[in-house]
Amino acid sequence: MTNDLPDFDLKTRLYIGGEWKDSSDRLTFEVTNPATSQVIASVASATPQDGLAALDAAQAAFAGWSQRQPRERAEILRKAFELIIQYKEQLARLITIENGKALPDSRAEVAYAAEFFRWNAEEAVRNIGEVSKAPSSGARMLVHHKPAGIAVLVTPWNYPAAMGTRKIAPALAAGCPVVIKPASETPLTMLALMPLLEAAGVPAGVVNVLPSRQAGPLVDTLLHDPRVRVVSFTGSTEVGRKLLHSAADNVITPAMELGGNAPFVVLSDADVDAAVEGALVAKMRNLGEACTAANRFYIHDSLYDEFAGKLATRMAALKVGNGLHEGVEVGALVNAHTRNKVVGLVDDALSRGAKVLCGGKIIDGEGLFYTPTVLVDVSDDAQCFREEIFGPVAALTRFSSEDDLVRRCNDTEYGLIAYIYTRNMRRGLALSEQLDFGMIGLNRGLVSDPAAPFGGMKQSGIGREGAHVGMMEFLETQYVSVEW
């Protein structure tokens, strides 16, 4: 293991029923640091058999956890929040080491991840039903919400802590046990959270963690077990479709946060400097490896050259390097596949007439680095306008007609998030309503918040995470008809 690891006891085995266990077939896989290509750790690789053992543990824990008073569950979640904040720096370093992102991004992620426990500690005591009188029969209608059952959680590598806590916290608030399969590129952060949840008072079996390189067979086994009642997935639309097929066999409730293709719109009356600052956040947060990252930049003709020049100046000044080093703002991409995809998308855009204002290069040497890049005059048929870039590349094009702008923004199968910059709030709100996206950043480059409903339209997902509805994804509504 590398000496860069934080100074706490790092677990690398499966976490089932509150115990650390080897894989049933004794297989392991290596986790590497994208900035150095060094092996960080060897981690147990869960099998379908291990998945069934995790379901056994979750089922055994379900009754006790669901019957706890809401306030008891809330206090445990609140303690989890406090412990994560206490170990913020160690967790941030671990995220940077296994994911590659710069420490400022990792610190922000840990704070964000912890906040889901604090928010859902408050939501746990607000599982509120209703009583009403049936208009025709006069019977009383009692409606309440009960825990759905075991939830299977499948999380991506881009936010190793936050994508897990955004699912774990509301599930636990609702009274549901979980089995979580973290991404094989970044399993260490989720494993590192388990001792903190134990210390907070989460009982054995309520949270189970199964790192695995056999993700397909493992998750398919879980979803074909009748004890599983919810599947929550964050990742690509392609994988989401496959999970929906598997979930359909047992009619498992799906919660899907899938791909994005976010337009970033700068209207003719926008404050260019504010738009550039917002663009840096929307594009370069997490070095572009986010489903919420601005993907297509539509800039009004009258502001195009000014915006492009200022954005390129700011992007070119960003410091690239090992995310653990002081002052680094842009770390390494998570794996070779991701970097190769970025290279291919840039090459494709250039072949269709785009030009490079800054960047556009692999950085030689060890590590998976790519220079922050601004492309101008990108055509609408470029691949980077049709799919997620997932890297530090801003692709710009012009528009003059607002009606044409709406058509171009909506011309995608995705509908997760869009960004708009304008000085006219009425104009911005009117445009927001015309865009088929689940979230809008109006004069803001950052919209994610545990108190807000996160999710998309079309093929960007099903359901919402965060806000009160996040907990509702793990609850079943029951109606009782009674007379008195």
C-alpha positions in Angstrom: 0.0 0.0 0.0 1.1 3.5 -0.7 2.4 5.7 2.2 0.0 8.5 1.1 -2.9 6.8 2.8 -4.5 8.7 5.8 -3.5 7.7 9.3 -6.6 5.6 10.2 -7.2 1.9 10.1 -8.2 1.3 6.5 -10.4 -1.8 5.9 -10.3 -3.6 2.6 -12.7 -6.6 3.2 -16.4 -6.9 2.7 -18.6 -5.4 5.4 -21.5 -7.8 6.1 -23.6 -7.9 9.3 -21.2 -5.6 11.1 -18.2 -7.8 10.5 -15.3 -7.6 8.1 -15.2 -10.7 5.9 -13.1 -12.1 3.0 -14.8 -12.8 -0.3 -16.3 -16.2 -0.4 -14.0 -17.1 -3.3 -11.1 -15.3 -1.8 -10.7 -13.1 -4.8 -9.4 -9.5 -4.6 -8.8 -6.6 -6.9 -6.4 -3.7 -6.9 -7.2 -0.1 -6.4 -4.8 2.4 -8.0 -4.1 6.1 -7.5 -4.8 7.8 -10.9 -2.2 10.5 -10.2 0.7 8.1 -9.7 -0.6 4.7 -11.1 0.6 3.2 -7.8 -1.5 0.4 -6.2 -3.2 1.8 -3.1 -4.7 -1.4 -1.8 -6.0 -4.9 -2.5 -9.8 -5.1 -1.8 -12.0 -8.2 -1.4 -14.2 -8.8 -4.5 -17.8 -9.8 -3.5 -19.5 -12.7 -5.2 -23.2 -13.4 -5.7 -23.0 -15.7 -2.7 -21.7 -12.8 -0.6 -24.6 -10.8 -1.9 -27.0 -13.3 -0.4 -25.2 -13.3 2.9 -25.5 -9.5 3.0 -29.3 -9.8 2.3 -29.5 -12.3 5.2 -27.8 -9.8 7.5 -30.0 -6.9 6.2 -33.2 -9.0 6.7 -32.2 -9.9 10.2 -31.6 -6.2 11.1 -34.8 -4.9 9.4 -37.3 -5.5 12.1 -35.3 -4.0 14.9 -34.2 -1.0 12.9 -37.6 -0.2 11.4 -39.2 -0.4 14.8 -36.8 2.0 16.4 -38.4 5.3 17.4 -37.9 7.9 14.7 -36.0 10.1 17.1 -33.6 7.3 17.9 -32.8 6.8 14.3 -32.5 10.6 13.9 -29.9 10.8 16.7 -27.8 8.1 15.2 -27.8 9.9 11.8 -26.9 13.2 13.5 -24.0 11.5 15.2 -22.8 10.1 11.9 -22.8 13.6 10.5 -20.6 14.8 13.4 -18.1 11.9 13.0 -17.7 12.4 9.3 -17.0 16.1 9.9 -14.5 15.1 12.6 -12.6 13.0 10.1 -13.1 15.3 7.2 -9.5 15.7 6.3 -8.6 12.0 6.4 -11.6 11.2 4.3 -10.8 13.9 1.8 -7.2 12.6 1.4 -8.6 9.1 0.8 -11.0 10.4 -1.8 -8.2 12.2 -3.6 -5.9 9.2 -3.5 -8.4 6.7 -5.0 -10.4 9.1 -7.3 -7.7 11.6 -8.4 -9.6 14.8 -7.7 -7.9 17.7 -6.1 -8.1 18.1 -2.3 -10.4 21.2 -2.4 -12.9 19.1 -4.4 -12.5 16.2 -2.0 -13.1 18.4 1.1 -16.2 19.9 -0.5 -17.4 16.4 -1.2 -17.0 15.2 2.4 -18.9 18.2 3.7 -21.6 17.5 1.1 -21.7 13.8 2.0 -22.0 14.5 5.7 -24.8 17.0 5.2 -27.1 14.2 3.9 -26.9 12.6 7.4 -27.7 15.9 9.1 -30.6 16.6 6.7 -32.1 13.1 7.0 -31.7 13.2 10.8 -34.2 16.0 10.6 -36.4 14.2 8.0 -36.5 10.9 10.0 -38.9 12.5 12.5 -41.1 13.9 9.7 -42.7 10.7 8.2 -46.1 12.3 8.5 -49.3 10.7 7.3 -52.8 12.1 7.1 -56.4 11.5 8.1 -59.4 12.6 6.1 -63.1 11.7 5.5 -64.1 9.9 2.3 -66.4 12.2 0.3 -68.9 9.5 -0.6 -68.8 6.8 2.1 -68.0 8.9 5.0 -65.4 6.4 6.2 -62.2 7.8 7.6 -59.1 7.4 5.4 -55.9 6.9 7.4 -52.7 7.2 5.2 -49.3 6.5 6.6 -45.9 5.5 5.3 -44.0 2.4 6.3 -40.4 1.3 5.5 -40.3 -0.5 2.1 -37.7 -3.1 3.0 -34.2 -3.8 2.0 -32.6 -1.4 -0.5 -29.8 -2.2 -2.9 -27.7 0.9 -3.6 -25.2 1.0 -6.6 -22.9 4.0 -6.6 -20.4 5.5 -9.1 -16.8 6.5 -8.7 -17.0 10.2 -9.2 -18.3 11.0 -5.7 -17.1 8.0 -3.6 -18.6 9.4 -0.4 -21.5 11.6 -1.4 -23.3 9.3 -3.9 -23.4 6.7 -1.1 -24.5 8.9 1.8 -27.2 10.5 -0.5 -28.8 7.1 -0.6 -27.8 5.5 2.8 -29.0 8.4 4.9 -32.6 8.6 3.6 -32.9 4.8 3.6 -31.9 4.7 7.3 -34.1 7.6 8.1 -37.0 5.7 6.6 -36.2 2.5 8.6 -34.7 0.5 5.7 -31.5 -1.6 5.8 -29.2 -1.3 2.8 -26.7 -3.3 0.7 -24.4 -1.0 -1.1 -22.1 -1.8 -4.1 -19.6 1.0 -4.5 -17.7 1.5 -7.7 -14.6 -0.8 -8.0 -12.4 2.2 -8.9 -13.2 3.9 -5.6 -14.4 1.4 -2.9 -12.1 2.5 -0.1 -14.0 5.7 0.9 -17.3 3.8 1.5 -15.5 1.1 3.5 -13.8 3.8 5.6 -17.2 5.3 6.5 -18.4 2.0 8.1 -16.4 2.3 11.4 -17.9 5.9 11.7 -21.4 4.6 11.2 -20.7 1.9 13.8 -19.5 4.5 16.3 -22.6 6.5 15.6 -24.7 3.6 16.7 -25.9 2.0 13.4 -26.7 -1.6 14.3 -25.0 -4.6 12.6 -26.6 -5.5 9.3 -28.3 -2.2 8.7 -25.6 -1.1 6.3 -23.6 -3.7 4.3 -20.9 -2.9 1.8 -19.9 -5.2 -1.1 -17.0 -4.0 -3.3 -16.8 -6.2 -6.3 -15.3 -6.6 -9.8 -18.2 -9.0 -10.5 -20.7 -6.2 -10.4 -23.1 -7.5 -13.1 -23.7 -11.0 -11.6 -23.7 -9.6 -8.0 -26.3 -6.9 -8.6 -28.4 -9.2 -10.8 -28.5 -11.8 -7.9 -29.5 -9.1 -5.5 -32.3 -7.8 -7.7 -33.8 -11.2 -8.2 -34.1 -11.9 -4.5 -37.7 -11.2 -3.3 -36.4 -9.6 -0.1 -35.1 -6.5 -2.0 -37.8 -3.8 -2.4 -35.9 -0.8 -3.6 -32.9 -0.3 -6.0 -31.2 3.1 -6.1 -28.6 3.6 -8.8 -26.4 6.5 -9.8 -24.5 6.1 -13.0 -24.8 5.9 -16.8 -28.2 5.7 -18.6 -26.9 2.5 -20.3 -26.3 0.7 -17.1 -29.5 2.1 -15.6 -31.6 0.6 -18.4 -30.1 -2.9 -17.6 -30.9 -2.5 -13.9 -34.4 -1.5 -14.7 -34.8 -4.7 -16.7 -33.6 -6.7 -13.8 -35.7 -4.8 -11.3 -38.8 -5.4 -13.4 -38.7 -9.2 -12.8 -39.6 -8.7 -9.1 -41.3 -5.3 -9.5 -38.7 -3.6 -7.4 -39.1 0.1 -6.9 -36.4 1.9 -8.9 -34.7 5.2 -8.1 -32.4 6.1 -10.9 -30.1 9.1 -11.2 -28.6 8.7 -14.7 -26.6 10.6 -17.3 -26.7 14.2 -18.2 -25.9 16.6 -21.1 -26.2 20.0 -19.5 -26.5 23.1 -21.6 -24.9 26.3 -20.2 -26.7 29.3 -21.6 -25.4 32.9 -21.6 -28.1 35.3 -22.8 -27.5 38.6 -24.4 -28.1 40.6 -21.2 -25.9 38.4 -19.0 -23.1 39.7 -16.8 -20.1 38.1 -18.6 -17.8 38.0 -15.6 -20.4 36.4 -13.4 -21.2 33.9 -16.2 -17.5 33.0 -16.5 -17.2 32.4 -12.7 -20.3 30.3 -12.9 -19.0 28.3 -15.8 -15.8 27.5 -13.9 -17.9 26.0 -11.1 -20.4 24.2 -13.4 -17.6 22.8 -15.7 -14.6 22.3 -13.4 -16.1 21.2 -10.1 -14.8 17.6 -9.7 -12.7 18.4 -12.9 -15.8 17.8 -15.0 -16.4 14.3 -13.9 -20.0 14.9 -12.8 -23.4 14.3 -14.4 -24.2 17.9 -13.4 -21.2 19.3 -15.3 -21.9 21.9 -18.0 -21.4 20.0 -21.2 -22.7 22.3 -24.0 -22.1 26.1 -23.8 -24.5 28.2 -25.8 -23.3 31.8 -25.8 -25.2 34.7 -27.5 -23.4 36.1 -30.5 -23.0 39.6 -28.9 -21.0 38.1 -25.9 -19.4 35.1 -27.5 -15.8 36.4 -28.1 -15.7 38.1 -24.7 -16.9 35.1 -22.8 -14.7 32.6 -24.7 -11.6 34.7 -24.2 -12.2 35.2 -20.5 -13.1 31.6 -19.9 -10.0 30.4 -21.7 -7.8 32.7 -19.7 -9.2 31.4 -16.4 -9.1 27.7 -17.5 -5.5 28.0 -18.7 -4.4 29.4 -15.3 -5.8 26.4 -13.4 -3.0 24.4 -11.8 -3.0 20.7 -12.8 -1.2 18.0 -10.8 -1.4 15.4 -8.0 -4.5 16.4 -6.1 -2.6 15.9 -2.7 -0.2 18.7 -3.5 -0.8 22.3 -2.3 -2.4 24.7 -4.7 -3.5 22.0 -7.2 -7.0 22.8 -8.6 -7.3 20.1 -11.3 -6.4 16.5 -10.4 -6.1 13.3 -12.4 -8.9 11.7 -14.3 -10.1 8.5 -12.6 -8.9 5.9 -15.2 -7.4 5.5 -18.7 -10.8 4.9 -20.2 -12.1 8.2 -19.0 -9.1 10.1 -20.3 -9.2 8.3 -23.6 -12.8 9.2 -24.0 -12.0 12.9 -23.4 -9.2 12.7 -26.0 -11.5 11.1 -28.5 -14.3 13.7 -28.0 -11.8 16.6 -28.5 -10.4 15.0 -31.6 -13.9 14.5 -33.0 -14.9 18.1 -32.3 -11.7 19.4 -34.0 -12.4 17.2 -37.1 -15.7 18.9 -37.4 -14.3 22.4 -37.4 -13.8 23.3 -33.8 -10.7 25.2 -32.6 -8.7 25.0 -29.4 -8.4 28.2 -27.4 -6.5 26.6 -24.5 -5.5 23.1 -23.5 -6.4 20.1 -25.6 -3.5 18.0 -24.6 -2.5 15.0 -22.5 0.1 15.8 -19.9 3.1 13.5 -20.3 4.5 11.5 -17.5 2.9 9.3 -14.8 -0.8 9.9 -13.9 -3.9 10.4 -16.0 -3.9 14.1 -16.5 -5.5 16.3 -19.2 -5.2 20.0 -19.6 -8.2 22.2 -18.9 -9.6 22.9 -22.4 -11.8 25.4 -24.2 -13.1 24.6 -27.6 -14.8 27.2 -29.8 -17.1 26.9 -32.8 -18.2 23.4 -31.9 -20.8 22.0 -34.3 -24.1 20.6 -33.0 -23.3 17.2 -34.5 -20.0 16.9 -32.5 -20.0 13.9 -30.2 -19.2 16.1 -27.2 -22.6 17.7 -27.7 -24.3 14.4 -27.9 -22.8 12.7 -24.8 -21.2 13.5 -21.5 -17.6 14.6 -21.7 -16.8 13.8 -18.1 -13.6 15.7 -18.2 -12.1 19.3 -18.1 -13.3 20.4 -21.5 -15.7 23.3 -22.2 -17.2 23.1 -25.7 -18.6 26.5 -26.9 -21.0 27.4 -29.7 -23.1 30.5 -30.7 -26.7 31.3 -30.8 -28.8 34.3 -31.9 -32.4 33.2 -31.7 -33.9 32.3 -28.4 -36.5 30.0 -30.0 -33.7 28.1 -31.8 -31.7 28.0 -28.5 -34.6 26.2 -26.7 -34.8 23.6 -29.5 -31.0 23.0 -29.4 -30.9 22.7 -25.6 -33.7 20.2 -25.6 -32.3 18.2 -28.5 -31.0 15.4 -26.3 -32.3 12.3 -24.7 -31.1 13.6 -21.3 -32.7 16.1 -19.0 -30.8 16.4 -15.8 -29.7 20.0 -15.4 -29.3 23.3 -17.4 -27.6 26.5 -16.5 -28.8 30.0 -17.5 -27.2 33.4 -17.1 -29.2 36.6 -17.5 -29.7 39.9 -15.7 -33.4 39.6 -16.3 -35.0 37.2 -13.7 -38.3 37.2 -15.5 -36.6 36.2 -18.8 -34.6 33.5 -17.0 -37.6 32.0 -15.3 -39.6 32.0 -18.5 -36.7 30.2 -20.3 -36.4 27.7 -17.4 -39.9 26.6 -18.0 -39.2 25.9 -21.6 -36.2 23.7 -20.9 -36.9 19.9 -20.3 -34.5 19.5 -17.4 -35.2 18.5 -13.8 -32.9 21.2 -12.3 -32.0 24.7 -13.4 -29.1 26.8 -12.2 -30.3 30.3 -12.8 -27.3 32.6 -12.4 -25.7 29.8 -10.3 -23.0 27.3 -11.3 -23.8 25.0 -8.4 -27.3 23.7 -7.6 -26.8 20.4 -5.6 -28.1 20.7 -2.1 -29.4 17.9 0.3 -32.5 20.0 1.0 -33.4 20.2 -2.8 -34.9 17.4 -5.0 -32.1 16.2 -7.2 -33.0 14.4 -10.4 -33.8 14.6 -14.0 -36.4 14.2 -16.8 -36.4 11.9 -19.8 -33.5 9.4 -19.8 -31.7 11.2 -17.0 -33.6 9.3 -14.3 -36.6 8.2 -12.3 -37.4 9.8 -8.9 -35.6 12.3 -6.8 -32.9 12.3 -4.1 -32.6 14.9 -1.4 -35.3 17.1 0.1 -38.3 15.3 1.8 -38.9 13.2 -1.3 -35.5 11.5 -0.9 -36.8 9.6 2.2 -40.1 8.9 0.5 -38.3 6.8 -2.1 -37.7 4.2 0.7 -41.3 4.3 2.1 -44.5 2.5 1.0 -47.8 4.3 1.4 -50.5 2.4 3.2 -54.1 3.4 3.4 -56.5 2.1 6.1 -60.3 2.6 5.7 -62.1 2.7 9.0 -65.3 4.1 10.6 -65.8 5.6 14.0 
